[in-house]
Amino acid sequence: MIGVCILLWLASFVAGKPTASDVETPPGVILGTDYKSVPIPKTKYQVYLVGDFHGARETKWFLEGFLARLNQEVGLRDVAVEEDQVYERAAIDYVDGKVDRLPAALCLRTDVLDMIKAFNASVAADRRVRVHLVDIDSPMQAIREHLLLLKEKLGAHQVVIPDEESLRRTGLELIQKIKPLASEEGSKAELETIKSSIIANREGIEVGTSLPKGNPLHESREGAIARNLLRVLKCAGEGGVLAF
């Protein structure tokens, strides 16, 4: 059983918006307008999920302070972000200070990753936060890029990655050919994400930096995010995972 603490940021300072006292919340959900005053459940919880009733901009400010509290008070060191898994290595290198630039596809998460990078630079190595990207890859260009990276990682030089249009048609068959080469759990998980990405793309789903095409709550996408979050949780330490 996974314990999930759900925190909803409520921008009460915006004229006409409800305040926390105006909203009736179910058990297990905490409303907050100030990260300093939100209680942190320290037992029976493995995932801290930050969402919002009003705008992601305010949520990011909340996240910055709440991350520091979780890190200090419960030892949290893992943050999961809803973004294309293909860019995970680039995001990791960025928050670790190894590179100074992010892929253009991560432009909507730059402020979040900047915040994590600044936090990591301010604490000892044994307290630094690891970032995980848990979304499917989209559009097809990102799916192909992920396959090329995985091919290099596996040393599968004999595997030919076709162009985007051919990959849309034959990608699932290609994954079956690559599957025996992926013995490590992380590579297997990547293949599952790529498979879900292709299925969603075939159904007309594209989720990028502009307005999404199709239903962003497509079953293949939601299933991939859930699997990837569980994988992060399995590898995380006792401090749990903060999901943004």
Secondary structure in CASP SS format (residue, H / E / C, confidence):
PFRMAT SS
TARGET T0000
AUTHOR 0000-0000-0000
METHOD secondary structure of the structure
MODEL  1
M C 1.00
I C 1.00
G C 1.00
V E 1.00
C E 1.00
I E 1.00
L E 1.00
L E 1.00
W E 1.00
L C 1.00
A C 1.00
S C 1.00
F C 1.00
V C 1.00
A C 1.00
G C 1.00
K C 1.00
P C 1.00
T C 1.00
A H 1.00
S H 1.00
D H 1.00
V C 1.00
E C 1.00
T C 1.00
P C 1.00
P C 1.00
G C 1.00
V E 1.00
I E 1.00
L E 1.00
G E 1.00
T C 1.00
D C 1.00
Y C 1.00
K C 1.00
S C 1.00
V C 1.00
P C 1.00
I C 1.00
P C 1.00
K C 1.00
T C 1.00
K C 1.00
Y C 1.00
Q C 1.00
V E 1.00
Y E 1.00
L E 1.00
V E 1.00
G E 1.00
D E 1.00
F C 1.00
H C 1.00
G C 1.00
A H 1.00
R H 1.00
E H 1.00
T H 1.00
K H 1.00
W H 1.00
F H 1.00
L H 1.00
E H 1.00
G H 1.00
F H 1.00
L H 1.00
A H 1.00
R H 1.00
L H 1.00
N H 1.00
Q H 1.00
E H 1.00
V C 1.00
G C 1.00
L C 1.00
R C 1.00
D E 1.00
V E 1.00
A E 1.00
V E 1.00
E E 1.00
E E 1.00
D E 1.00
Q H 1.00
V H 1.00
Y H 1.00
E H 1.00
R H 1.00
A H 1.00
A H 1.00
I H 1.00
D H 1.00
Y H 1.00
V H 1.00
D C 1.00
G C 1.00
K C 1.00
V C 1.00
D C 1.00
R C 1.00
L C 1.00
P C 1.00
A H 1.00
A H 1.00
L H 1.00
C H 1.00
L H 1.00
R H 1.00
T H 1.00
D H 1.00
V H 1.00
L H 1.00
D H 1.00
M H 1.00
I H 1.00
K H 1.00
A H 1.00
F H 1.00
N H 1.00
A H 1.00
S H 1.00
V C 1.00
A C 1.00
A H 1.00
D H 1.00
R H 1.00
R C 1.00
V C 1.00
R E 1.00
V E 1.00
H E 1.00
L E 1.00
V E 1.00
D E 1.00
I C 1.00
D C 1.00
S C 1.00
P C 1.00
M H 1.00
Q H 1.00
A H 1.00
I H 1.00
R H 1.00
E H 1.00
H H 1.00
L H 1.00
L H 1.00
L H 1.00
L H 1.00
K H 1.00
E H 1.00
K H 1.00
L H 1.00
G C 1.00
A C 1.00
H C 1.00
Q C 1.00
V C 1.00
V C 1.00
I C 1.00
P C 1.00
D C 1.00
E H 1.00
E H 1.00
S H 1.00
L H 1.00
R H 1.00
R H 1.00
T H 1.00
G H 1.00
L H 1.00
E H 1.00
L H 1.00
I H 1.00
Q H 1.00
K H 1.00
I H 1.00
K H 1.00
P H 1.00
L H 1.00
A C 1.00
S C 1.00
E C 1.00
E H 1.00
G H 1.00
S H 1.00
K H 1.00
A H 1.00
E H 1.00
L H 1.00
E H 1.00
T H 1.00
I H 1.00
K H 1.00
S H 1.00
S H 1.00
I H 1.00
I H 1.00
A H 1.00
N H 1.00
R H 1.00
E C 1.00
G C 1.00
I C 1.00
E E 1.00
V C 1.00
G C 1.00
T C 1.00
S C 1.00
L C 1.00
P C 1.00
K E 1.00
G C 1.00
N C 1.00
P C 1.00
L C 1.00
H C 1.00
E H 1.00
S H 1.00
R H 1.00
E H 1.00
G H 1.00
A H 1.00
I H 1.00
A H 1.00
R H 1.00
N H 1.00
L H 1.00
L H 1.00
R H 1.00
V H 1.00
L H 1.00
K H 1.00
C H 1.00
A C 1.00
G C 1.00
E C 1.00
G C 1.00
G C 1.00
V E 1.00
L E 1.00
A E 1.00
F C 1.00
END
